[in-house]
Amino acid sequence: MSGLFHDRPVTAPAADPTEANHAPEPIAVIDAARVNIGKQADLVHLVTFDALTGRGGTVFTLNLDHLVKLEHDPAFRAAYDQATYVSADGAPVVAMARRQGANLVRVTGADLVRPLCEAAALARIPVHFFGTTPEILATTETVLRCEYPRLIVAGLESPPFGFSPFGIDARAAAERIASSGARICFIALGAPKQEIFAEFARRWAPGVTFVCIGAALDFIGGGQSRAPQAFQAAGLEWLWRLIHDPRRLTKRYALSALYLVRYNVRELAGRLSRRRFFPASDDTTRQE
C-alpha cells in the first residue's frame, strides 16, 4: 500500500522535542481552559498525522468535573496549559463553548478509542494501552483485535495501586511505552491522574501521542456498561452513570452542578456589565 497506509509498523523517529507546540489555536476558552478541537474526525486525522510523523502530544477531553478540579489542582492546570488537543466533553461544556461562537460537537474519550484504533490499524501505527486492570486490558485487546485485525498492540500495562503520575515510577512507565514502539498511547487512569501523567510522560516519550480516555477501556472490556445512545444524544449520560454508581458520583456531580451555576451567574453578570457600560456596541452586535 502507499500514501498514509503501510504494510509495516511505523518507525519514524520522534520529532525534535524543542519544536514549538503544534497545538491549534483555541476556538473557545472556558475559565482559562482552551478548547481547540471541534469535530471528532478532525482530531482523529491530527492524531494519526502526529503518530506518522513522530510529533507526539496529548489529547484531553474537557468536562465539568475537570473544570472543578482545575480550580484547585496546580499540576492538573499545568497539564491543561500544555495540552496539544482539547475537545469539549459533555453538553454543558459544548453549550459554554457555543455561546462564545465556537462551532463544535461533543467529543469524548470513550468515543475516540475505536476511530483511532481503526486509523492506527490502517496506517500500521502501533498503539499502547495504559491503565485499568489486567483483565480489562486483556479483554479490550481481544475485542479490538477482532474488530481491527491489522491493529498493532505494542503493549498493555496496568499500573499498581497508588501509582503516582510523576516521579521515578512514572518515568519508568513512560520509557517502557517509548521503547515499545507505540506511537499512540491510550491512558485510562481517570482525571486528573491521566492528564498529569500524559504531560509528564511526553518528556520521556516525545514521539508518542497520549490520549486520555477515562473509563473507555472498561466500556470496551465489559467492566462497565455505557449509557444507551438515547441518553448520550440527550446529554443525559451523566444521569445513567449516577444511577449505576451513586456512591462514587453523587459528590462529583453536585460539585459540577454548583460550578455550572457559578459559571452561568458570572457570565450573565459580565453580559449585564457590558450592556451597562457599552450599550451602543451591544445594539450594533444585535443588528449585525
N, C-alpha and C positions, 0 to 999 in steps of 0.2 A: 504494500500500500504506500501511498505517497502523501505529501502535504502534512497535515497535522497528525495523521494516524500512521503508526509504525508497527512492525511485527515484533520488534524487540523493545524491552523496557527503556524508558527514558533515562539517559545517563548524562544529561547536560550538567556542566559544573554550576555550582551556586553562583549567583551574581555577586558582584563586589559589595560587601556589607557597608561600605562607605557611600554607596549610591544613595541619592536623595530618595526620600519616601515617595513611593509611587501611588499613594492614596488619591482617589479622585476628589475633586472639590465637593464640599458638603452641599446637599440640596435642602437641608434643614438643620437647625441647631436647637436642641432641647435641653435647657439648663446646662449649657456648655458641652453637651454630648453631641458629637457630629453624626449625622446620618448622610451617607453618600452613595447608597445603593437604592435604586427604585424598583428594580424588577429582578426576579429570580434568574431568568435567562441571562441577564447581563452579568450577574455575579458568577454564575457557572462558567461563562465564557472567560471572565477575567481570571478566575482561579485556575482554570485549565491553561490559559496562556502563561500565567506566572509559574505553574508547575513545569511546563515545557521549557521555559527559559531559565528556570532556577532562580527567579527573583524572590520567592518566598513571601511571607507576610502573615497577617492574622485576619480572621473573619469573626465578627461579633454580631449578635442579633439583639438589639436594644429593646427591652420591655420595661414595664413599670417597676418590677422588682429590682432591676438593675438601677433604675433612676433613684430608687430609695437608697440602695446600698452605696451608690456613687456619692451621696451626700456625706457619708461617714467613713469611707474607706479610701485612704490616700493611694494605696497600691492599686486598687481597682480603678480609681480615677486616672492614675498614671498609665495603666494598660489601655484604657479607652482613648486617652490623649494620643497614644502612639498607634492605634489600630489602623490597619490598612483599609479594611472594608467594614462598614457598619450598616445593617439593614434595620427596618422598623418591624418589630415582632409584637403583635398584639393590636387589637382595634384601637385602644386609646392612644398608643404612640403613633399609629398611622394617622389618626384624626389630628393629633397635635401637629404633625409634620404637614399635613394637607392645609391646615389653617395658615401655614407660612407660605403656601403656594407650591409646595412640593408635589410632583406627580409621581406617586409611588403606590405600591401594594404591600401587603404583609409578606415578609419573607422570614420563616422560622428556621431554626437549626434542624428541627425534625424533618422539614421539607427539603433540606439540602442534600441529605446523605445519598439518596438514590440517584438524583440527577448528576451529582458529582461522581458517583461510582460508575454510572453509565458513561460519562465523558471520559473518566480515567481508564475504563476498560477499552474504549475505542482507541484512545491515544496511547495505550500501554504505559500509563503513568502509575507507578507503584504507590499504594496507599497504606497507611498505618492506622490502627485503632488503639486509643489510649483511654482507659477509664473503666467504669462499671465493674462487673465481676468476671472471673474466668469463664464461668458457664455461659453468661450472656454474650461474651465476646466470641466464644466458640460457635454458639448458635447463630449469631449475627453473621459470622464469616460463612457458615454453611448456606444461609439464606441468600446472601448477596452473591456468592459464587454460583449458586443455581440460577439466579436472575441474570447475572452478567458473567458468563463463563470465561471471558478473556480478562476478568479483573485480576490484577496482581496484588495480593495482600503481602506486603513486605514484613509486617509484624503485628502482633497483638500483645498488649501489656495492660494488666490490671494492677495499678499501684497499691501498696499496702495501706491499711487503715492509718489515718493520721498523716498521710503524705503531704509534705509541705511544697507549695508551688514555686518556692525559690530556695536556693541553698545547694548543698552538696548532692543530695539525692535527686533533686530536680535537674541539676546539671547532668548527672549521670544518665538520667532518663532521656534528656534531650540529646545527648551524644549517642545513645543507643538508637534513637529514632533516626538521627542523621546517618549513622553507619548502616542502617537497614536498607538504605537506598530509597526510602519513601520520599515522595515529593508533595504529598498531601497527607496530613495527619488529622484525624477526627478526634477531638478531645471531649470526653463525656465525664466531667467531674462536677458539674453544677457550678453556678455562679456564687461568689466571684473567683473561686479557685481555678476554674478552667481558663478564664481570661488572663488572670495573673500568671499562670503557668505558661500560657501561649506567648505572652510578651517576653517572659524570661527565657523561654526555650529558643526563641528565634535567634538569640545571640549565639547559641551553640549549634544551631541547625539553620543557618541563614538561607539555605535553598529550599526549605520546607514551608508550605503554607499550612498554618494551624487553624482548623475550622472548629469553633466551639459549638457543640450541638446539644448540650443538656441531656435530656432523657431519651434522645433519639434511638440509641442502641438498645435501650430497654424496650422501646416500642417494637423494634425490628426483631429482637431476640426473644420476645414474649414475656419479659419481666413486668411490663406494664401494658395496659390497653389504652390506646389513644382515643380521644373523643371522636364520635362519629362525624362524618363530613358535614352533616347538617348543623351540628354545634359549632364546628370550625367556621363555616360560612357565615353563621350568625354572630360571630365574635364571642361565643359563649364557651370556648374550650376551657376557660378558667373555671366555669361552673361545674363542668364534668369532672375536672380534676379535684375540685373542692369536695364534691360529693363522695368521691372514691378515696380521698386521703385528707379528711378534715383535720385530724390531729396535727399534721405537719404543715398544712397550708392555710389554716384559718388566720393565724397571726400575719403571715406573709401578705395575704390578700387584704387584710384590714389595713395594714400599713400602706399598701399600694393604693387603696381607695382614699385614704387620708392624703397621700401625696397628690393624687389626681384632683381632689377638692382644692388643696392649697395652690396647685399649679393653675387651675382654672380661675381661681379668685385673683391671683397675681396677674394673669393675662387680661382679665376683664378690667382690673384696676388700671393696667397700663393703657388699654384702649381708651378708657374714660379720660385718663390724664391727657393723652394725645389729642383727643377731641376738644378738651377744655382749652389747651394752650395753642393748638394748631387747627382750629375749625375749618379754615379755608382749604387746607391741604386735604382734610378728610372729605370735604364736599367734592373737591376735584377728583379724588380717588373714586368716589361713588359714581360720578358722572362718567368716568372712563370705563 
